[in-house]
Amino acid sequence: MRRPASISELPDMLALFPLSRALLLPGTHRPLNVFEPRFVAMVDDALAGNRMIGLIQPRDTAEEAPRGQVPLEKIGCIGRITHFEEQAENRYFIILEGVCRFAPAEELTAATPYRQARIDTSAFSADFSPYLGEEAVDRQRLTTVLRSYAEFAQIEVDWEEIEEMSTGELINLAAMLGPYGPLEKQALLEAKTLVERAETLMALAEMEMARARSGVVLQ
């Protein structure tokens, strides 16, 4: 099953994987350990079909993967399973490749143990060029902020490897790996352009460092 190349090749219906704090962006990869029976069934069905599932955050973040028809965020990301390993006791290790963002349009009444929905991807055709507009990002400022934040948060970074990345890759990697909460991750996902995502990323880092300097502790 090859990777979809345009919106016209995406499914109209999608299995939903509600998972808090798990950010997936178009063109990126996210490893996941899957062990709950409902999600193991979802992976089984995806592997037998188009290999695509919809990673989306629940609005109530009290539980990582809540059960039932809990409200979901308005935007998620289609992930295509590019690698999987069957593990002991009905578990999977999978790697999802971000394909395109989506909006759940209508949740379906499904016989499956996992949720399904009709989806709308019409607003996200640019996701098939995930680094579109990266030349407009102030890379020097971005790198300066990320260096300061890495030192502040005591995060080890291979800066030589970072220098070899494209600006778009750097933005998306930093967004996915940043230790941010669900609301911040959702803001990064919903950013309309790479420039907007970069600005959001820098604002989040600068605000956290400013709070630390002022002694403000977030509850």
Beta strands, then each sheet from edge to edge (+ up, - down):
strand 1: 13-18
strand 2: 29-34
strand 3: 52-56
strand 4: 76-87
strand 5: 91-107
strand 6: 115-120
sheet 1: 2+ 5- 4+ 3- 1- 6+
end
